[in-house]
Amino acid sequence: MALDNKDFEKLYNQYNVLVYNLALNYLQNIEDAEEITQDVFIQINNSLSNFQEKSSLKTWIYRITINKCLDFIKHKNSQKRFFIFGKKSQNEFEISNVSNFEHPGILLENKEKSKLLFEIINELGENQKTAFLLSKVDGLSNPEIAEIMKLSVSSVESLVFRAKSILKEKISNKFKEYRKKKN
């Protein structure tokens, strides 16, 4: 399936918001989400001829986006580890500030609470985080998530359930800490 410029532009217009929002949910940083969006569409353009249509195009694009985000996070984390063990970056702020939570959809007064929530979400394992974000933030059904993640529907249900349980516990602990500081 090869696309000319007009067809690629149509594809981009159809899916760019989906890709950007998913990247923003993973990375909580506008510039990083924009970079991932560009990378995803470059890969789509380069790989579209290899797309075998075993899944829907939308599912394939979700998979590419998730993989790009996870790779980006791993790369950032490895940069932080190198810094800790002596490799000095030209930009120390960049390495220490993985997420500055620049999410335009969050009202100013809710930014601090949302930052805390996303910090806790970022502590989840990759599969739990992916299943949780796709379910609760993107609003996808469990069968859709199962197709994207190449898992069974029951595995997705289990991942979302465990993610919610972990989040409830960690949020509860954070609020206990917060209340102790206030008193």
URDA-V849048 format. One record per helix or strand of 3 or more residues. SS is the DSSP state (H for helix, E for strand). FROM is the first residue (numbers start at 1). TO is the last residue. If there is no record, write none. Layout:
ss = (SS,SS)
from = (FROM,FROM)
to = (TO,TO)
//
This chain:
ss = (H,H,H,H,H,H,H,H)
from = (5,30,57,92,108,126,142,153)
to = (27,50,84,96,121,137,149,182)
//
